[in-house]
Amino acid sequence: MHPLNKNRPLRRVLLASAATVSGIVMLLALKPHTAPTVVTDSAAPAPSASASASPGATGDSGKSGKSGSSSSGTRTVTGDTVQTRWGPVQVKVTIKSGRITDVTAVQYPTDNPRDQEINQYALPQLRSEALSAQSASIDTVSGATYTSQGYQQSLQSALDSAGL
């Protein structure tokens, strides 16, 4: 018997080469993840860059200035900026006659497509919870734990500033 026929090394080399080429072709054919398109409506807050400072923000303390406007008994108060693992979270609360009428996220993590995807569904849920609870005692949104905690803390600081 011929020595190459006994172990068939040429066949093994050919099979390994074909598998390597197939793997490289499949890897090159893989499409990169594309960023999801963010659809906003009137109830969803407009995204803001997490690196940009909001109006009235102070530099080092991570707290923001409280803004209050009182036209016809309506006040708007901006809560503290809360630093979370994924970025800052800050909310603005509108209060009329002692009731929360609107909650808007001023800052929230938007650094990558996953942050945008999470916050696209989490922020409207958190807003709805805050409006129905009329307090910062709201449920955490599954999958957005850090954003939810930052939202609650910023909301509580805004309500404390408003005296509620």
Contact map, one row per residue, 1 for C-alpha under 8 A:
11101100000000000000000000000000000000000000000000000000000000000000000000000000000000000000000000000000000000000000000000000000000000000000000000000000000000000000
11111100000000000000000000000000000000000000000000000000000000000000000000000000000000000000000000000000000000000000000000000000000000000000000000000000000000000000
11111110000000000000000000000000000000000000000000000000000000000000000000000000000000000000000000000000000000000000000000000000000000000000000000000000000000000000
01111111110000000000000000000000000000000000000000000000000000000000000000000000000000000000000000000000000000000000000000000000000000000000000000000000000000000000
11111111000000000000000000000000000000000000000000000000000000000000000000000000000000000000000000000000000000000000000000000000000000000000000000000000000000000000
11111111000000000000000000000000000000000000000000000000000000000000000000000000000000000000000000000000000000000000000000000000000000000000000000000000000000000000
00111111100000000000000000000000000000000000000000000000000000000000000000000000000000000000000000000000000000000000000000000000000000000000000000000000000000000000
00011111111100000000000000000000000000000000000000000000000000000000000000000000000000000000000000000000000000000000000000000000000000000000000000000000000000000000
00010011111110000000000000000000000000000000000000000000000000000000000000000000000000000000000000000000000000000000000000000000000000000000000000000000000000000000
00010001111111000000000000000000000000000000000000000000000000000000000000000000000000000000000000000000000000000000000000000000000000000000000000000000000000000000
00000001111111100000000000000000000000000000000000000000000000000000000000000000000000000000000000000000000000000000000000000000000000000000000000000000000000000000
00000001111111110000000000000000000000000000000000000000000000000000000000000000000000000000000000000000000000000000000000000000000000000000000000000000000000000000
00000000111111111000000000000000000000000000000000000000000000000000000000000000000000000000000000000000000000000000000000000000000000000000000000000000000000000000
00000000011111111100000000000000000000000000000000000000000000000000000000000000000000000000000000000000000000000000000000000000000000000000000000000000000000000000
00000000001111111110000000000000000000000000000000000000000000000000000000000000000000000000000000000000000000000000000000000000000000000000000000000000000000000000
00000000000111111111000000000000000000000000000000000000000000000000000000000000000000000000000000000000000000000000000000000000000000000000000000000000000000000000
00000000000011111111100000000000000000000000000000000000000000000000000000000000000000000000000000000000000000000000000000000000000000000000000000000000000000000000
00000000000001111111110000000000000000000000000000000000000000000000000000000000000000000000000000000000000000000000000000000000000000000000000000000000000000000000
00000000000000111111111000000000000000000000000000000000000000000000000000000000000000000000000000000000000000000000000000000000000000000000000000000000000000000000
00000000000000011111111100000000000000000000000000000000000000000000000000000000000000000000000000000000000000000000000000000000000000000000000000000000000000000000
00000000000000001111111110000000000000000000000000000000000000000000000000000000000000000000000000000000000000000000000000000000000000000000000000000000000000000000
00000000000000000111111111000000000000000000000000000000000000000000000000000000000000000000000000000000000000000000000000000000000000000000000000000000000000000000
00000000000000000011111111100000000000000000000000000000000000000000000000000000000000000000000000000000000000000000000000000000000000000000000000000000000000000000
00000000000000000001111111110000000000000000000000000000000000000000000000000000000000000000000000000000000000000000000000000000000000000000000000000000000000000000
00000000000000000000111111111000000000000000000000000000000000000000000000000000000000000000000000000000000000000000000000000000000000000000000000000000000000000000
00000000000000000000011111111100000000000000000000000000000000000000000000000000000000000000000000000000000000000000000000000000000000000000000000000000000000000000
00000000000000000000001111111100000000000000000000000000000000000000000000000000000000000000000000000000000000000000000000000000000000000000000000000000000000000000
00000000000000000000000111111110000000000000000000000000000000000000000000000000000000000000000000000000000000000000000000000000000000000000000000000000000000000000
00000000000000000000000011111110000000000000000000000000000000000000000000000000000000000000000000000000000000000000000000000000000000000000000000000000000000000000
00000000000000000000000001111111000000000000000000000000000000000000000000000000000000000000000000000000000000000000000000000000000000000000000000000000000000000000
00000000000000000000000000011111100000000000000000000000000000000000000000000000000000000000000000000000000000000000000000000000000000000000000000000000000000000000
00000000000000000000000000000111110000000000000000000000000000000000000000000000000000000000000000000000000000000000000000000000000000000000000000000000000000000000
00000000000000000000000000000011111000000000000000000000000000000000000000000000000000000000000000000000000000000000000000000000000000000000000000000000000000000000
00000000000000000000000000000001111100000000000000000000000000000000000000000000000000000000000000000000000000000000000000000000000000000000000000000000000000000000
00000000000000000000000000000000111110000000000000000000000000000000000000000000000000000000000000000000000000001000000000000000000000000000000000000000000000000000
00000000000000000000000000000000011111000000000000000000000000000000000000000000000000000000000000000000000000001000100000000000000000000000000000000000000000000000
00000000000000000000000000000000001111100000000000000000000000000000000000000000000000000000000000000000000000000000000000000000000000000000000000000000000000000000
00000000000000000000000000000000000111110000000000000000000000000000000000000000000000000000000000000000000000000001100100000000000000000000000000000000000000000000
00000000000000000000000000000000000011111000000000000000000000000000000000000000000000000000000000000000000000000000000000000000000000000000000000000000000000000000
00000000000000000000000000000000000001111111110000000000000000000000000000000000000000000000000000000000000000000000000000000000000000000000000000000000000000000000
00000000000000000000000000000000000000111111100000000000000000000000000000000000000000000000000000000000000000000000000000000000000000000000000000000000000000000000
00000000000000000000000000000000000000011111100000000000000000000000000000000000000000000000000000000000000000000000000000000000000000000000000000000000000000000000
00000000000000000000000000000000000000011111100000000000000000000000000000000000000000000000000000000000000000000000000000010000000000000000000000000000000000000000
00000000000000000000000000000000000000011111110000000000000000000000000000000000000000000000000000000000000000000000000100110000000000000000000000000000000000000000
00000000000000000000000000000000000000011111111000000000000000000000000000000000000000000000000000000001110000000000000000110000000000000000000000000000000000000000
00000000000000000000000000000000000000010001111100000000000000000000000000000000000000000000000000000000000000000000000000000000000000000000000000000000000000000000
00000000000000000000000000000000000000000000111110000000000000000000000000000000000000000000000000000000011101000000000000000000000000000000000000000000000000000000
00000000000000000000000000000000000000000000011111010000000000000000000000000000000000000000000000000000011101000000000000000000000000000000000000000000000000000000
00000000000000000000000000000000000000000000001111110000000000000000000000000000000000000000000000000000001111100000000000000000000000000000000000000000000000000000
00000000000000000000000000000000000000000000000111111000000000000000000000000000000000110000000000000000001111100000000000000000000000000000000000000000000000000000
00000000000000000000000000000000000000000000000011111000000000000000000000000000000000000000000000000000000000000000000000000000000000000000000000000000000000000000
00000000000000000000000000000000000000000000000111111100000000000000000000000000000000000000000000000000000000000000000000000000000000000000000000000000000000000000
00000000000000000000000000000000000000000000000001111110100000000000000000000000000000000000000000000000000000000000000000000000000000000000000000000000000000000000
00000000000000000000000000000000000000000000000000011111100000000000000000000000000000000000000000000000011000000000000000000000000000000000000000000000000000000000
00000000000000000000000000000000000000000000000000001111100000000000000000000000000000000000000000000000000000000000000000000000000000000000000000000000000000000000
00000000000000000000000000000000000000000000000000000111110000011110000000000000000000000000000000000000000000000000000000000000000000000000000000000000000000000000
00000000000000000000000000000000000000000000000000001111111001111000000000000000000000000000000000000000000000000000000000000000000000000000000000000000000000000000
00000000000000000000000000000000000000000000000000000001111111111000000000000000000000000000000000000000000000000000000000000000000000000000000000000000000000000000
00000000000000000000000000000000000000000000000000000000111111000000000000000000000000000000000000000000000000000000000000000000000000000000000000000000000000000000
00000000000000000000000000000000000000000000000000000000011111000000000000000000000000000000000000000000000000000000000000000000000000000000000000000000000000000000
00000000000000000000000000000000000000000000000000000000011111100000000000000000000000000000000000000000000000000000000000000000000000000000000000000000000000000000
00000000000000000000000000000000000000000000000000000000111111110000000000000001111000000000000000000000000000000000000000000000000000000000000000000000000000000000
00000000000000000000000000000000000000000000000000000000110011111000000000000011110000000000000000000000000000000000000000000000000000000000000000000000000000000000
00000000000000000000000000000000000000000000000000000001110001111100000000000111100000000000000000000000000000000000000000000000000000000000000000000000000000000000
00000000000000000000000000000000000000000000000000000001110000111110000000000101000000000000000000000000000000000000000000000000000000000000000000000000000000000000
00000000000000000000000000000000000000000000000000000001000000011111000000001110000000000000000000000000000000000000000000000000000000000000000000000000000001001000
00000000000000000000000000000000000000000000000000000001000000001111100000011100000000000000000000000000000000000000000000000000000000000000000000000000000000000000
00000000000000000000000000000000000000000000000000000000000000000111110000111100000000000000000000000000000000000000000000000000000000000000000000000000000000000000
00000000000000000000000000000000000000000000000000000000000000000011111001111000000000000000000000000000000000000000000000000000000000000000000000000000000000000000
00000000000000000000000000000000000000000000000000000000000000000001111111110000000000000000000000000000000000000000000000000000000000000000000000000000000000000000
00000000000000000000000000000000000000000000000000000000000000000000111111100000000000000000000000000000000000000000000000000000000000000000000000000000000000000000
00000000000000000000000000000000000000000000000000000000000000000000011111000000000000000000000000000000000000000000000000000000000000000000000000000000000000000000
00000000000000000000000000000000000000000000000000000000000000000000011111100000000000000000000110000000000000000000000000000000000000000000000000000000000000000000
00000000000000000000000000000000000000000000000000000000000000000000111111110000000000000000011110000000000000000000000000000000000000000000000000000000000000000000
00000000000000000000000000000000000000000000000000000000000000000001111011111000000000000000011100000000000000000000000000000000000000000000000000000000000000000000
00000000000000000000000000000000000000000000000000000000000000000011110001111100000000000001111000000000000000000000000000000000000000000000000000000000000000000000
00000000000000000000000000000000000000000000000000000000000000000111100000111110000000000001111000000000000000000000000000000000000000000000000000000000000001101100
00000000000000000000000000000000000000000000000000000000000000011111000000011111000000000111100000000000000000000000000000000000000000000000000000000000000001000000
00000000000000000000000000000000000000000000000000000000000000110100000000001111100000000111100000000000000000000000000000000000000000000000000000000000011111101000
00000000000000000000000000000000000000000000000000000000000001111000000000000111110000000110000000000000000000000000000000000000000000000000000000000000110011000000
00000000000000000000000000000000000000000000000000000000000001110000000000000011111000011110000000000000001000000000000000000000000000000000000000000000010000000000
00000000000000000000000000000000000000000000000000000000000001100000000000000001111100011100000000000000000000000000000000000000000000000000000000000110110000000000
00000000000000000000000000000000000000000000000000000000000001000000000000000000111110111000000000000000000000000000000000000000000000000000000000000100000000000000
00000000000000000000000000000000000000000000000000000000000000000000000000000000011111111000000000000000000000000000000000000000000000000000000001100100000000000000
00000000000000000000000000000000000000000000000000000000000000000000000000000000001111100000000000000000000000000000000000000000000000000000000001000000000000000000
00000000000000000000000000000000000000000000000000000000000000000000000000000000000111110000000000000000000010000000000000000000000000000000000001100000000000000000
00000000000000000000000000000000000000000000000001000000000000000000000000000000001111111000000000000000000110000000000000000000000000000000000000000000000000000000
00000000000000000000000000000000000000000000000001000000000000000000000000000000111101111100000000000000001110000000000000000000000000000000000000000100000000000000
00000000000000000000000000000000000000000000000000000000000000000000000000000000111100111110000000000000111110000000000000000000000000000000000000100110010000000000
00000000000000000000000000000000000000000000000000000000000000000000000000000111110000011111000000000000111100000000000000000000000000000000000000000110011000000000
00000000000000000000000000000000000000000000000000000000000000000000000000000111100000001111100000000011111000000000000000000000000000000000000000000010011001000000
00000000000000000000000000000000000000000000000000000000000000000000000000011110000000000111110000000011110000000000000000000000000000000000000000000000001001000000
00000000000000000000000000000000000000000000000000000000000000000000000000011110000000000011111000011111000000000000000000000000000000000000000000000000001001100000
00000000000000000000000000000000000000000000000000000000000000000000000001111000000000000001111100011110000000000000000000000000000000000000000000000000000000000000
00000000000000000000000000000000000000000000000000000000000000000000000001111000000000000000111111111100000000000000000000000000000000000000000000000000000000000000
00000000000000000000000000000000000000000000000000000000000000000000000011100000000000000000011111111000000000000000000000000000000000000000000000000000000000000000
00000000000000000000000000000000000000000000000000000000000000000000000011000000000000000000001111100000000000000000000000000000000000000000000000000000000000000000
00000000000000000000000000000000000000000000000000000000000000000000000000000000000000000000001111110000000000000000000000000000000000000000000000000000000000000001
00000000000000000000000000000000000000000000000000000000000000000000000000000000000000000000001111111000000000000000000000000000000001000000000000000000000000000000
00000000000000000000000000000000000000000000000000000000000000000000000000000000000000000000111101111110000000000000000000000000001001000000000000000000000000000000
00000000000000000000000000000000000000000000000000000000000000000000000000000000000000000000111100111110000000000000000000000000001000000000000000000000000000000000
00000000000000000000000000000000000000000000000000000000000000000000000000000000000000000000111000011111000000000000000000000010001000000000000000000000000000000000
00000000000000000000000000000000000000000000000000000000000000000000000000000000000000000011110000011111100000000000000000000010011000000000000000000000000000000000
00000000000000000000000000000000000000000000100000000000000000000000000000000000000000000011100000000111110000000000000000000010000000000000000000000000000000000000
00000000000000000000000000000000000000000000100000000000000000000000000000000000000000001111000000000011111100000000000000100000000000000000000000000010000000000000
00000000000000000000000000000000000000000000101100000100000000000000000000000000000000001111000000000001111100000000000000000000000000000000000000000000000000000000
00000000000000000000000000000000000000000000001111000100000000000000000000000000100000011110000000000000111110000000000000000000000000000000000000000000000000000000
00000000000000000000000000000000000000000000001111000000000000000000000000000000000000111100000000000000111111000000001000000000000000000000000000100000000000000000
00000000000000000000000000000000000000000000000011000000000000000000000000000000000001111000000000000000001111100011001000000000000000000000000000100000000000000000
00000000000000000000000000000000000000000000001111000000000000000000000000000000000000000000000000000000000111111011000000000000000000000000000000000000000000000000
00000000000000000000000000000000000000000000000011000000000000000000000000000000000000000000000000000000000011111011000000000000000000000000000000000000000000000000
00000000000000000000000000000000000000000000000000000000000000000000000000000000000000000000000000000000000001111111000000000000000000000000000000000000000000000000
00000000000000000000000000000000001100000000000000000000000000000000000000000000000000000000000000000000000001111111100000000000000000000000000000000000000000000000
00000000000000000000000000000000000000000000000000000000000000000000000000000000000000000000000000000000000000011111110000000000000000000000000000000000000000000000
00000000000000000000000000000000000000000000000000000000000000000000000000000000000000000000000000000000000011111111111000000000000000000000000000000000000000000000
00000000000000000000000000000000000001000000000000000000000000000000000000000000000000000000000000000000000011111111111100000000000000000000000000000000000000000000
00000000000000000000000000000000000101000000000000000000000000000000000000000000000000000000000000000000000000001111111110000000000000000000000000000000000000000000
00000000000000000000000000000000000000000000000000000000000000000000000000000000000000000000000000000000000000000111111111000000000000000000001100000000000000000000
00000000000000000000000000000000000000000000000000000000000000000000000000000000000000000000000000000000000110000011111111100000000000000000000100100000000000000000
00000000000000000000000000000000000001000001000000000000000000000000000000000000000000000000000000000000000000000001111111110000000000000000000000000000000000000000
00000000000000000000000000000000000000000000000000000000000000000000000000000000000000000000000000000000000000000000111111111000000000000000000000000000000000000000
00000000000000000000000000000000000000000000000000000000000000000000000000000000000000000000000000000000000000000000011111111100000000000000100100010000000000000000
00000000000000000000000000000000000000000001100000000000000000000000000000000000000000000000000000000000100000000000001111111110000000000000000000000000000000000000
00000000000000000000000000000000000000000011100000000000000000000000000000000000000000000000000000000000000000000000000111111111000000000000000000000000000000000000
00000000000000000000000000000000000000000000000000000000000000000000000000000000000000000000000000000000000000000000000011111111100000000000100000000000000000000000
00000000000000000000000000000000000000000000000000000000000000000000000000000000000000000000000000000000000000000000000001111111110000000111100000010010000000000000
00000000000000000000000000000000000000000000000000000000000000000000000000000000000000000000000000000111000000000000000000111111111000000000000000000000000000000000
00000000000000000000000000000000000000000000000000000000000000000000000000000000000000000000000000000000000000000000000000011111111100000000000000000000000000000000
00000000000000000000000000000000000000000000000000000000000000000000000000000000000000000000000000000000000000000000000000001111111110000110000000000000000000000000
00000000000000000000000000000000000000000000000000000000000000000000000000000000000000000000000000000010000000000000000000000111111111111100000000000000000000000000
00000000000000000000000000000000000000000000000000000000000000000000000000000000000000000000000000011110000000000000000000000011111111100000000000000000000000000000
00000000000000000000000000000000000000000000000000000000000000000000000000000000000000000000000000000000000000000000000000000001111111000000000000000000000000000000
00000000000000000000000000000000000000000000000000000000000000000000000000000000000000000000000000000000000000000000000000000000111111111100000000000000000000000000
00000000000000000000000000000000000000000000000000000000000000000000000000000000000000000000000000110000000000000000000000000000011111110000000000000000000000000000
00000000000000000000000000000000000000000000000000000000000000000000000000000000000000000000000000000000000000000000000000000000011011111100000000000000000100100000
00000000000000000000000000000000000000000000000000000000000000000000000000000000000000000000000000000000000000000000000000000000010011111100000000000001101100100000
00000000000000000000000000000000000000000000000000000000000000000000000000000000000000000000000000000000000000000000000000000000010010111110000000000001000000000000
00000000000000000000000000000000000000000000000000000000000000000000000000000000000000000000000000000000000000000000000000000100110010111111000000000001000000000000
00000000000000000000000000000000000000000000000000000000000000000000000000000000000000000000000000000000000000000000000000000100100000001111100000000000000000000000
00000000000000000000000000000000000000000000000000000000000000000000000000000000000000000000000000000000000000000000000000000100000000000111110110011000000000000000
00000000000000000000000000000000000000000000000000000000000000000000000000000000000000000000000000000000000000000000000001001100000000000011111110010000000000000000
00000000000000000000000000000000000000000000000000000000000000000000000000000000000000000000000000000000000000000000000000000000000000000001111110000000000000000000
00000000000000000000000000000000000000000000000000000000000000000000000000000000000000000000000000000000000000000000010000000000000000000000111110000000000000000000
00000000000000000000000000000000000000000000000000000000000000000000000000000000000000000000000000000000000000000000011001000000000000000001111111110000000000000000
00000000000000000000000000000000000000000000000000000000000000000000000000000000000000000000000000000000000000000000000000000000000000000001111111111000000000000000
00000000000000000000000000000000000000000000000000000000000000000000000000000000000111000000000000000000000000000000000000000000000000000000000111111100000000000000
00000000000000000000000000000000000000000000000000000000000000000000000000000000000101001000000000000000000110000000001000000000000000000000000111111110000000000000
00000000000000000000000000000000000000000000000000000000000000000000000000000000000000000000000000000000000000000000000001000100000000000001100111111111000000000000
00000000000000000000000000000000000000000000000000000000000000000000000000000000000000000000000000000000000000000000000000000000000000000001000011111111100000000000
00000000000000000000000000000000000000000000000000000000000000000000000000000000011100011100000000000000000000000000000000000000000000000000000001111111110000000000
00000000000000000000000000000000000000000000000000000000000000000000000000000000010000001110000000000000100000000000000000000100000000000000000000111111111000000000
00000000000000000000000000000000000000000000000000000000000000000000000000000000000000000000000000000000000000000000000000000000000000011100000000011111111100000000
00000000000000000000000000000000000000000000000000000000000000000000000000000001010000000000000000000000000000000000000000000000000000010000000000001111111110000000
00000000000000000000000000000000000000000000000000000000000000000000000000000011110000001110000000000000000000000000000000000000000000000000000000000111111111000000
00000000000000000000000000000000000000000000000000000000000000000000000000000010000000000111100000000000000000000000000000000000000000010000000000000011111111100000
00000000000000000000000000000000000000000000000000000000000000000000000000000010000000000000000000000000000000000000000000000000000000110000000000000001111111110000
00000000000000000000000000000000000000000000000000000000000000000000000000000011000000000000000000000000000000000000000000000000000000000000000000000000111111111000
00000000000000000000000000000000000000000000000000000000000000000100000000001111000000000011100000000000000000000000000000000000000000000000000000000000011111111100
00000000000000000000000000000000000000000000000000000000000000000000000000001010000000000000100000000000000000000000000000000000000000110000000000000000001111111111
00000000000000000000000000000000000000000000000000000000000000000000000000000000000000000000000000000000000000000000000000000000000000000000000000000000000111111111
00000000000000000000000000000000000000000000000000000000000000000100000000001010000000000000000000000000000000000000000000000000000000000000000000000000000011111111
00000000000000000000000000000000000000000000000000000000000000000000000000001000000000000000000000000000000000000000000000000000000000000000000000000000000001111111
00000000000000000000000000000000000000000000000000000000000000000000000000000000000000000000000000000000000000000000000000000000000000000000000000000000000000111111
00000000000000000000000000000000000000000000000000000000000000000000000000000000000000000000000001000000000000000000000000000000000000000000000000000000000000111111
